[in-house]
Amino acid sequence: MVSRRLFMLGLVAATMSPRAALAARSHKHFVLNRKYAPHNVAFPFEYDPGMVVVDPRERFLYLITRPGTARRYGVGVGKAGLAWSGYAYIGRKEEWPHWRPTDDMIRRDPRKYAKYADGVDGGPRNPLGARALYLYGEDGRDTMYRIHGTNEPWTIGRAVSNGCIRMLNAHVENLYDRVEIGTPVLVL
């Protein structure tokens, strides 16, 4: 069992950036469920190529690559009561972004978030991970929701976030390179 765990961790680490692989090694029991690994899948719904569709219930993000086909990634999503849904677009993209908890997060859990009120600079310890895609509403305003990396890889496939869509750092890096500012996003 231990050798299988190490083998699987090696497979996951091989798909990550060097920083993300280092972080994953520190989580000795983390093994990504295969269903959350990125791969191309049939996608029977009609959306334009280039669009991002997030299915929080199933914990998947789809990048539509052509009619009937999508690149599927496993994600972590908002916990009960904190999930967001609707149409948005990618209004900004950042590598190793600065993070600050929202005022609502600080109010909900001051013990956990108040110490970060001034924010956290980008880097491996930052909760937004390696990349962030900032979601803006049709009115042009920041929704305060993000598609971003995570320094907690074991949260992929779970409903644990404050509403954002989490991805493994290597996966969000891949998505980041595939989408442009203005890309439409639908969260079901």
C-alpha positions as CSV (number, residue, x, y, z in Angstrom):
1,M,0.0,0.0,0.0
2,V,2.8,2.4,0.9
3,S,4.6,1.8,-2.4
4,R,1.3,2.4,-4.4
5,R,0.8,5.7,-2.5
6,L,4.3,6.8,-3.3
7,F,3.9,5.8,-6.9
8,M,0.6,7.7,-7.3
9,L,2.1,10.7,-5.5
10,G,5.0,10.5,-8.1
11,L,2.5,10.5,-10.9
12,V,0.7,13.6,-9.5
13,A,3.9,15.4,-8.8
14,A,5.1,14.8,-12.4
15,T,2.2,16.9,-13.6
16,M,2.9,19.8,-11.3
17,S,5.1,22.8,-11.4
18,P,8.3,22.3,-9.3
19,R,6.9,24.5,-6.4
20,A,3.6,22.6,-6.4
21,A,5.3,19.3,-6.5
22,L,7.4,20.3,-3.5
23,A,4.2,21.3,-1.6
24,A,2.5,18.1,-2.6
25,R,5.4,16.0,-1.2
26,S,4.9,17.6,2.1
27,H,1.3,16.1,2.2
28,K,2.4,12.5,2.4
29,H,-1.0,11.1,2.2
30,F,-2.3,13.1,-0.7
31,V,-3.3,11.1,-3.7
32,L,-5.4,12.7,-6.5
33,N,-8.3,10.6,-7.5
34,R,-7.8,9.7,-11.2
35,K,-11.2,11.1,-12.1
36,Y,-10.0,14.6,-11.2
37,A,-6.9,14.4,-13.5
38,P,-7.2,16.5,-16.6
39,H,-8.2,14.8,-19.8
40,N,-10.3,15.3,-22.9
41,V,-13.9,14.1,-22.6
42,A,-17.1,14.1,-24.7
43,F,-19.2,17.1,-23.8
44,P,-22.8,16.7,-25.0
45,F,-24.0,20.2,-24.4
46,E,-23.7,23.1,-26.9
47,Y,-21.3,25.8,-25.8
48,D,-18.9,27.7,-27.9
49,P,-15.3,26.6,-28.0
50,G,-13.2,28.5,-25.6
51,M,-15.9,28.8,-23.0
52,V,-15.4,27.6,-19.4
53,V,-18.2,25.6,-17.7
54,V,-18.1,24.7,-14.0
55,D,-20.2,21.9,-12.6
56,P,-19.9,22.4,-8.8
57,R,-22.1,19.4,-8.0
58,E,-19.8,17.0,-9.9
59,R,-16.7,19.0,-9.0
60,F,-15.5,19.5,-12.6
61,L,-14.4,22.4,-14.7
62,Y,-14.7,22.1,-18.5
63,L,-12.9,24.1,-21.1
64,I,-14.8,23.6,-24.3
65,T,-12.2,22.8,-27.0
66,R,-14.6,22.1,-29.9
67,P,-18.2,21.2,-30.4
68,G,-18.9,18.0,-28.4
69,T,-15.4,17.9,-26.7
70,A,-13.9,19.5,-23.6
71,R,-10.8,19.4,-21.5
72,R,-12.0,18.4,-18.0
73,Y,-10.3,19.3,-14.7
74,G,-11.2,18.3,-11.2
75,V,-11.9,21.2,-8.9
76,G,-12.7,22.1,-5.3
77,V,-15.8,24.3,-4.9
78,G,-17.7,26.5,-2.4
79,K,-19.0,24.9,0.7
80,A,-22.7,24.9,1.5
81,G,-24.1,28.4,1.6
82,L,-21.0,30.0,0.0
83,A,-21.2,28.7,-3.6
84,W,-21.9,31.1,-6.4
85,S,-23.5,30.4,-9.8
86,G,-24.2,32.3,-13.0
87,Y,-22.5,33.8,-16.0
88,A,-19.2,35.8,-15.7
89,Y,-16.1,36.4,-17.8
90,I,-12.5,36.3,-17.0
91,G,-11.7,40.0,-16.4
92,R,-8.1,39.6,-15.1
93,K,-5.4,37.0,-14.9
94,E,-2.5,36.9,-12.4
95,E,0.5,34.7,-11.9
96,W,1.3,34.1,-8.2
97,P,-1.4,36.6,-7.2
98,H,-1.6,38.6,-4.1
99,W,-4.5,37.4,-1.8
100,R,-6.6,39.2,0.8
101,P,-9.6,37.6,2.4
102,T,-12.9,39.4,1.6
103,D,-14.5,41.4,4.4
104,D,-17.3,38.8,4.6
105,M,-14.6,36.0,5.2
106,I,-13.1,38.1,8.0
107,R,-16.5,38.7,9.5
108,R,-17.5,35.0,9.3
109,D,-14.3,33.7,10.8
110,P,-12.1,36.5,12.3
111,R,-9.9,34.0,14.1
112,K,-8.9,32.4,10.9
113,Y,-8.8,35.4,8.5
114,A,-8.3,38.7,10.4
115,K,-4.5,38.1,10.6
116,Y,-4.5,38.3,6.8
117,A,-6.4,41.5,6.5
118,D,-3.4,43.2,4.9
119,G,-3.1,40.3,2.4
120,V,-0.5,37.7,1.5
121,D,2.0,38.1,-1.3
122,G,2.1,35.6,-4.1
123,G,4.0,32.4,-3.6
124,P,3.6,28.7,-2.6
125,R,2.0,29.6,0.8
126,N,-0.6,31.9,-0.8
127,P,-4.2,30.4,-0.8
128,L,-4.7,31.5,-4.5
129,G,-1.8,29.3,-5.6
130,A,0.1,29.7,-8.8
131,R,-2.5,31.4,-10.9
132,A,-5.8,33.2,-10.5
133,L,-8.5,34.0,-13.1
134,Y,-10.7,36.8,-11.8
135,L,-14.4,36.5,-12.6
136,Y,-16.3,39.6,-13.5
137,G,-20.0,40.0,-14.0
138,E,-21.9,41.3,-17.0
139,D,-21.9,44.7,-15.4
140,G,-18.1,44.8,-15.5
141,R,-17.7,44.5,-11.7
142,D,-15.4,42.0,-9.9
143,T,-17.6,39.2,-8.5
144,M,-14.9,38.5,-5.9
145,Y,-14.9,34.9,-7.1
146,R,-11.9,33.3,-8.7
147,I,-10.7,30.2,-10.5
148,H,-7.4,29.7,-8.8
149,G,-4.7,27.3,-7.7
150,T,-4.4,25.9,-4.2
151,N,-1.8,25.0,-1.6
152,E,-4.3,22.4,-0.2
153,P,-4.3,19.8,-3.0
154,W,-6.5,17.4,-0.9
155,T,-9.4,19.7,-1.3
156,I,-9.9,18.9,-5.0
157,G,-13.2,17.1,-5.4
158,R,-14.7,18.6,-2.3
159,A,-16.9,21.5,-1.3
160,V,-14.6,23.4,1.0
161,S,-13.9,26.9,-0.3
162,N,-15.4,30.2,0.4
163,G,-17.0,30.1,-3.0
164,C,-14.1,30.1,-5.4
165,I,-13.2,27.3,-7.8
166,R,-9.9,25.6,-6.7
167,M,-7.6,23.6,-9.0
168,L,-4.2,22.0,-8.5
169,N,-1.5,24.5,-9.3
170,A,-0.3,22.5,-12.4
171,H,-3.9,22.3,-13.7
172,V,-4.7,26.0,-13.2
173,E,-1.3,26.9,-14.9
174,N,-2.5,24.8,-17.9
175,L,-5.9,26.4,-17.9
176,Y,-4.4,29.9,-17.5
177,D,-2.3,29.4,-20.7
178,R,-5.4,28.2,-22.6
179,V,-7.8,31.1,-21.8
180,E,-7.8,34.8,-22.5
181,I,-9.2,37.8,-20.8
182,G,-12.8,38.0,-21.9
183,T,-13.4,34.2,-21.9
184,P,-17.0,33.5,-20.8
185,V,-17.5,31.4,-17.7
186,L,-20.7,29.6,-16.6
187,V,-21.0,28.2,-13.1
188,L,-24.0,25.9,-13.0
